[in-house]
Amino acid sequence: MTQMENEIQELAPSSASDGGTSDPKSHAPLSLEPPIDEMIEADVAHAPPGRLATSVEASMLAFPESRYLGAAAKFADLFSRHFESPKVFLYIDLLAIIGVMISGRFRADIDLPVQPRLYVLKIAQSAWKRKSTSTKLADKFIRPILRQKGNPQWRYADYESPVIYGVGSAEGLGTRLVADTENTGTIGMPVTTRRAVLMYDEFRRFEAKSSIDGSALRPMVNELFESNQYENLTKNTSLRIHDGHLGFLSNTTEETYRDLLASGESIDLGFLNRFFLVVGNTDRRIAQPKAPSESELAPIRTELEKYFADLPPLNEDGSANNEIVIPLTPAAVSRWERWYQDLEETPETARLDSLGMRLMGLLAFTSGRKEIDEDLVDAVLNILEYQRRVRTTYRPNTGENPTARMEQKIKFELSKQGHLSERDLRRYTNADRSGIKIFVSAKNSLINAGEIRLRKEDKKFELVDSL
């Protein structure tokens, strides 16, 4: 068995729980001290059985099969046959890691330069415990590619890859994007990796850490989405990041995403519309997952190694002096401009253009293309339409008190499920957890406001707008 197979096989026994967030090779703060960690674990453990969507919505929210492109698609197809992880999770996880590594070195020729880095939030069923396996598989798969002989893409002391499995503060994240004097003796110079994919097994962990009074973690991650610079100067500390390239990967459930902490603030900051939301589910059960064989892995690895070898080389400090700017054909430019002019401005379409520009460069790189043609733009536009539908279906609850949040839950479930008896409405809104008094108050407020009604013929509630 090869080293690659051995590393991947290690994931099989642990995939049943998959709850760890530590990485002994990372120097960033990884542990979560009580009571925050205990609160998160309780929140996840007591979440009700999740529903990704109704059967109709499920078909509408499926990632377009024809838009799996290039080497990343081959990886996703191969590993989805060996592990339980949804194919779309494997695909997007690998793209997110690659995006950080080619950032500043390869992009689409758009007048507004946009680097192909992604912030990804994967939404899965709460009863399914293997949400982060896909990230670990993608991380393990790409490590030997990044360390290829002759033109290494990653060579920073004992940091095994750009993926960081959790940080506790902005300063902790900064240790991977600025000079690291701890490893100066190891390779003879301060380590400045400049590149990081911040990963949280549960998005709730990031929320908890970034919601601590005085934490600069959320503003820092927010700003680094569109920038490579960040500064946070205080009386006692000085954090300056220059030429930092950040990606973000995390997982959540439908129930948890709808009840995000400080969702109103995140929406006001434009933080949530930076994320590429990916919905996934699986009914596959593999009792003894087995890594793909070397004969299956080698062609995909060789293909990606070639693409990386053609990039401008990285300097010792992780920076790049040159950048490949891949052109769009005239037909591709025309197609993109027509879509942009017709794009309706709604909360669900915010920053879709930025996501599209990132995907153009990323998919062109992983497909080995020398130009972006109309077919590739059409593929990107299909993915953006998928993203619009996902955002429309999954909207965070912005209520500012328990009753207001319950009102939004009631309206969401009635819009999704249709007519519901009071018993079913209580079950779908998890009213017993919030408190029956809150549920009754919210229900009566909506009835009095004329937003829902109880049908006399079958004693079921429905939205007034559905009449």
C-alpha positions in Angstrom: 0.0 0.0 0.0 1.4 3.4 -0.9 1.9 6.3 1.5 -1.0 8.1 -0.1 -3.3 5.0 0.4 -2.0 4.6 4.0 -2.8 8.3 4.8 -6.3 8.1 3.3 -7.0 4.7 4.9 -6.4 6.3 8.3 -9.6 8.2 7.8 -11.8 5.2 7.6 -12.0 4.2 11.3 -12.4 7.8 12.4 -15.1 8.7 9.9 -17.9 7.5 12.2 -17.4 10.4 14.5 -15.3 12.9 12.6 -15.5 15.5 15.4 -11.9 16.5 16.0 -10.7 19.9 15.3 -7.0 19.7 16.3 -4.0 19.3 14.1 -0.7 18.6 15.9 1.3 20.0 12.9 -0.4 23.4 13.1 1.0 26.2 15.2 -2.3 28.0 15.3 -4.4 27.8 18.5 -6.7 24.8 17.9 -8.3 23.9 21.2 -11.7 25.2 22.3 -11.9 25.7 26.0 -15.2 25.3 28.0 -17.8 26.5 28.3 -17.9 27.4 24.5 -17.0 23.9 23.4 -19.5 22.3 25.7 -22.2 24.6 24.5 -21.5 23.8 20.8 -21.4 20.0 21.4 -24.7 20.2 23.2 -26.2 22.2 20.5 -25.1 19.7 17.8 -25.9 16.6 19.9 -29.5 17.7 20.6 -30.3 19.0 17.2 -33.4 17.3 15.7 -33.1 14.9 12.8 -32.4 17.2 9.8 -34.1 17.6 6.5 -32.2 19.0 3.6 -35.3 19.8 1.7 -38.6 18.4 0.4 -38.4 15.9 -2.5 -39.1 18.7 -5.0 -36.5 21.0 -3.5 -34.0 18.2 -3.3 -34.0 17.8 -7.1 -33.8 21.6 -7.6 -30.9 21.9 -5.2 -28.8 19.1 -6.7 -25.5 20.3 -8.0 -25.6 20.3 -11.8 -23.9 17.0 -12.8 -22.6 18.3 -16.1 -20.7 21.0 -14.2 -18.2 18.7 -12.6 -15.2 19.7 -14.7 -11.5 18.8 -14.9 -9.1 17.0 -12.5 -11.2 18.0 -9.5 -14.2 16.3 -11.0 -12.2 13.1 -11.6 -11.0 13.2 -7.9 -14.6 13.7 -6.7 -16.0 10.9 -8.9 -13.3 8.4 -7.8 -13.5 9.1 -4.0 -17.3 9.3 -3.9 -17.2 5.6 -5.0 -14.9 4.7 -2.2 -16.3 6.8 0.7 -19.7 8.0 1.9 -18.9 11.7 1.3 -21.2 13.4 -1.2 -19.5 14.0 -4.6 -20.2 17.7 -4.5 -18.4 18.1 -1.1 -15.3 16.3 -2.4 -15.4 18.5 -5.6 -15.7 21.8 -3.9 -13.3 21.0 -1.0 -10.5 20.2 -3.5 -11.3 23.3 -5.5 -11.1 25.5 -2.4 -7.7 24.2 -1.5 -6.4 24.6 -5.0 -7.8 28.1 -5.2 -5.6 29.2 -2.3 -2.5 27.7 -3.8 -3.0 29.4 -7.2 -4.2 32.7 -5.8 -2.0 35.5 -7.1 -0.6 33.2 -9.7 -3.5 32.4 -12.0 -6.9 34.1 -12.7 -9.4 35.0 -15.3 -8.8 38.1 -17.4 -11.5 40.3 -15.9 -11.0 44.1 -15.6 -11.7 43.8 -11.8 -8.9 41.3 -10.8 -10.5 38.6 -8.7 -8.4 35.8 -7.2 -9.8 32.2 -7.4 -10.2 31.8 -3.6 -13.4 30.4 -2.2 -15.2 30.6 1.1 -17.4 27.5 1.3 -20.1 26.4 3.7 -21.4 22.9 3.2 -25.0 22.2 4.4 -25.7 18.5 5.4 -28.2 16.6 7.4 -27.8 17.0 11.2 -28.0 13.2 11.7 -25.1 12.6 9.4 -21.7 12.7 11.2 -19.3 12.6 8.3 -19.4 16.2 7.1 -15.7 16.9 7.3 -14.4 13.6 5.8 -14.4 15.2 2.3 -12.1 18.0 3.4 -9.7 15.5 5.0 -9.7 13.4 1.9 -9.0 16.4 -0.4 -6.3 17.6 2.0 -4.5 14.2 2.1 -4.8 13.8 -1.7 -3.2 17.1 -2.6 -0.3 17.1 -0.1 2.1 15.1 -2.3 1.1 17.2 -5.3 2.0 20.4 -3.5 5.4 18.8 -2.5 6.3 17.6 -5.9 10.1 17.4 -6.5 11.7 20.1 -8.5 8.9 22.7 -8.1 7.4 22.4 -4.6 4.3 24.3 -4.0 4.5 23.8 -0.2 7.7 23.5 1.8 7.1 25.3 5.1 8.8 23.3 8.0 6.3 21.0 9.7 3.2 22.7 8.3 2.0 19.8 6.3 -0.5 21.6 4.1 -2.3 25.0 3.8 -5.3 23.6 5.7 -5.7 24.8 9.3 -8.2 22.8 11.4 -9.5 25.7 13.5 -8.1 28.8 15.2 -9.1 30.6 18.3 -8.5 34.2 17.4 -7.4 36.6 14.6 -3.9 36.6 16.0 -3.9 32.8 15.8 -4.9 32.9 12.2 -2.3 35.6 11.6 0.5 33.2 12.6 0.0 31.4 9.3 -0.1 34.5 7.2 2.8 36.4 8.7 6.4 35.6 9.6 6.7 32.6 12.0 9.9 33.0 13.9 9.4 29.7 15.7 10.5 27.8 12.6 13.4 30.1 11.7 15.9 27.5 12.8 14.2 24.7 11.0 14.7 26.0 7.5 17.1 28.8 8.2 14.7 31.7 7.7 11.4 33.0 9.1 8.5 31.0 7.7 5.8 33.1 5.9 3.4 30.7 4.4 1.1 33.5 3.2 -1.5 30.9 2.3 -4.1 29.2 4.4 -7.5 27.4 4.2 -9.2 27.9 7.5 -11.4 24.9 8.2 -14.0 24.3 11.0 -15.7 20.9 11.3 -18.7 22.8 12.6 -19.4 26.4 11.6 -20.9 26.9 15.0 -17.3 26.8 16.4 -16.3 29.7 14.2 -19.4 31.6 15.3 -18.7 31.1 18.9 -15.0 32.1 18.7 -15.7 35.1 16.5 -18.6 36.3 18.7 -16.4 36.7 21.8 -16.3 40.4 22.9 -13.3 42.1 21.4 -12.6 39.3 18.8 -11.3 40.5 15.5 -11.7 37.1 13.8 -14.9 37.7 11.9 -13.8 41.2 10.6 -10.5 39.7 9.6 -11.9 36.8 7.7 -14.5 39.2 6.2 -11.8 41.6 4.8 -9.5 38.9 3.5 -12.1 37.6 1.2 -11.5 40.4 -1.3 -8.1 41.6 -0.1 -4.6 40.3 0.7 -3.9 42.9 3.3 -5.2 43.2 6.9 -4.2 45.3 9.8 -5.4 45.4 13.4 -3.4 47.7 15.6 -4.1 47.9 19.3 -2.3 49.3 22.3 -0.7 46.0 23.1 -0.6 44.1 19.8 0.2 44.8 16.2 -1.2 42.4 13.5 -0.2 43.2 9.9 -0.8 40.9 7.0 0.7 41.6 3.6 0.0 39.4 0.6 -2.0 36.9 2.6 -4.2 34.4 0.6 -7.1 33.0 2.7 -9.7 30.4 1.9 -12.5 29.1 4.2 -14.2 25.7 4.5 -16.8 24.7 7.1 -19.9 22.5 7.6 -23.3 23.1 9.1 -26.8 21.6 9.2 -30.0 23.1 7.9 -31.3 23.7 11.4 -28.0 25.3 12.6 -27.7 27.5 9.6 -31.2 28.8 10.0 -30.3 29.7 13.6 -26.9 31.3 13.1 -25.6 33.3 16.0 -25.5 37.0 15.3 -27.1 36.3 11.9 -28.3 39.9 11.6 -24.8 41.3 12.1 -23.3 38.8 9.6 -25.9 39.9 7.0 -25.3 43.6 7.7 -21.5 43.1 7.2 -22.1 41.2 4.0 -20.3 38.3 5.6 -22.7 35.5 4.6 -22.9 36.4 0.9 -19.2 35.8 0.7 -19.9 32.1 1.1 -20.5 29.5 -1.6 -23.3 27.4 0.0 -23.2 23.8 -1.1 -25.9 21.3 -0.2 -25.1 17.6 0.0 -26.6 14.4 1.2 -25.8 10.7 0.9 -27.7 7.5 1.4 -24.5 5.4 0.7 -23.3 3.3 3.6 -19.8 1.8 3.4 -18.9 -0.3 6.4 -15.2 -0.5 5.5 -14.1 2.4 3.3 -11.0 1.6 1.3 -8.8 4.1 -0.4 -8.5 4.1 -4.2 -5.6 2.2 -5.7 -2.4 3.8 -6.8 -3.3 3.0 -10.4 -6.5 5.0 -10.0 -4.9 7.9 -8.2 -1.8 8.3 -10.4 -3.4 9.8 -13.5 -5.3 12.5 -11.6 -2.2 13.4 -9.5 -0.1 13.6 -12.6 -2.6 15.8 -14.4 -2.7 18.3 -11.4 1.1 18.2 -11.0 1.5 19.3 -14.6 -0.9 22.2 -14.1 1.0 23.3 -11.0 4.3 23.0 -12.7 3.2 25.5 -15.4 2.5 28.2 -12.8 4.9 31.0 -11.9 7.1 29.6 -9.1 6.6 30.5 -5.5 9.3 32.4 -3.6 10.7 31.1 -0.4 8.2 33.3 1.5 5.2 32.0 -0.3 4.8 35.0 -2.6 4.8 35.0 -6.4 6.4 37.5 -8.7 4.2 36.8 -11.8 0.6 35.9 -12.5 -0.9 34.1 -15.4 -4.0 36.0 -16.7 -6.1 33.7 -18.9 -8.2 35.4 -21.5 -11.9 35.1 -22.3 -12.9 34.6 -25.9 -15.2 37.3 -27.5 -18.2 34.9 -27.2 -17.4 34.3 -23.6 -17.2 38.0 -22.8 -20.5 38.6 -24.6 -22.2 35.8 -22.7 -20.9 37.0 -19.3 -21.9 40.6 -20.0 -25.4 39.6 -21.0 -25.8 37.6 -17.8 -24.4 40.5 -15.7 -26.7 43.1 -17.3 -29.8 40.9 -16.7 -28.8 40.0 -13.1 -31.6 40.9 -10.7 -30.3 42.6 -7.5 -31.6 40.7 -4.5 -30.0 39.4 -1.3 -29.7 36.0 -3.0 -27.7 37.4 -5.9 -25.3 39.5 -3.9 -21.7 38.8 -4.9 -22.7 36.1 -7.4 -20.6 38.0 -10.0 -17.5 37.7 -7.7 -18.1 34.0 -7.2 -18.5 33.6 -11.0 -15.1 35.3 -11.7 -13.4 33.1 -9.1 -14.9 29.9 -10.6 -13.9 30.9 -14.1 -10.2 31.0 -13.2 -10.4 28.0 -10.9 -12.2 25.7 -13.4 -10.0 26.9 -16.2 -6.9 25.9 -14.2 -8.1 22.5 -13.1 -9.2 21.8 -16.7 -5.8 22.8 -18.2 -7.4 25.5 -20.4 -5.5 28.2 -22.1 -8.6 30.4 -22.6 -12.1 30.7 -21.2 -14.6 30.0 -23.8 -18.4 30.3 -23.9 -18.9 26.7 -22.8 -16.9 27.3 -19.6 -18.8 30.5 -18.9 -22.1 28.6 -19.4 -20.9 26.0 -16.9 -20.1 28.8 -14.4 -23.5 30.4 -14.9 -25.2 27.1 -14.3 -23.4 26.9 -11.0 -24.4 30.4 -10.1 -28.0 29.6 -10.8 -27.6 26.6 -8.5 -26.2 29.0 -5.9 -29.1 31.4 -6.2 -31.6 28.5 -5.6 -29.7 27.3 -2.6 -29.6 30.8 -1.1 -33.3 31.3 -1.7 -34.1 28.0 0.1 -31.7 28.4 3.0 -32.1 31.8 4.6 -30.8 32.5 8.1 -33.3 33.5 10.8 -32.8 37.2 11.6 -35.3 37.5 14.4 -33.8 39.5 17.3 -35.7 37.8 20.1 -37.1 34.2 20.7 -40.6 35.0 19.6 -39.5 36.8 16.4 -37.2 33.9 15.5 -40.1 31.4 16.1 -42.3 33.5 13.8 -39.8 33.2 11.0 -39.5 29.4 11.6 -43.2 29.0 11.4 -43.4 30.9 8.1 -40.4 29.1 6.7 -41.9 25.6 7.4 -45.3 26.5 6.1 -43.7 27.8 2.9 -41.6 24.7 2.6 -44.0 22.0 3.8 -47.4 23.5 2.8 -50.4 22.9 5.1 -49.4 21.6 8.6 -51.4 20.6 11.6 -50.4 22.2 14.9 -48.6 19.1 16.0 -46.6 18.9 12.8 -45.8 22.6 12.9 -44.5 22.2 16.5 -42.4 19.3 15.4 -40.9 21.0 12.3 -40.1 24.2 14.2 -38.6 22.3 17.1 -41.0 24.2 19.4 -40.5 21.9 22.4 -36.9 23.0 22.5 -37.6 26.7 22.2 -40.6 26.5 24.6 -44.3 26.0 23.9 -45.1 29.5 25.3 -42.9 31.1 22.7 -44.4 28.9 20.0 -48.0 29.8 21.0 -47.1 33.5 21.2 -45.5 33.5 17.8 -48.3 31.5 16.2 -51.0 33.9 17.6 -49.0 37.0 16.5 -48.9 35.7 12.9 -52.6 34.9 13.0 -53.5 38.3 14.3 -51.2 39.9 11.7 -53.1 38.0 9.0 -49.9 36.2 7.8 -51.1 32.7 8.6 -54.5 31.1 9.1 -56.1 27.9 10.4 -58.2 26.2 7.8 -61.6 25.1 9.1 -62.0 22.1 6.9 -58.9 20.2 8.1 -57.6 22.2 11.1 -54.3 22.8 9.3 -52.3 26.1 9.2 -51.2 27.7 6.0 -49.6 31.0 4.8 -52.1 33.6 3.8 -49.9 34.3 0.7 -50.5 30.8 -0.5 -54.2 31.3 -1.0 
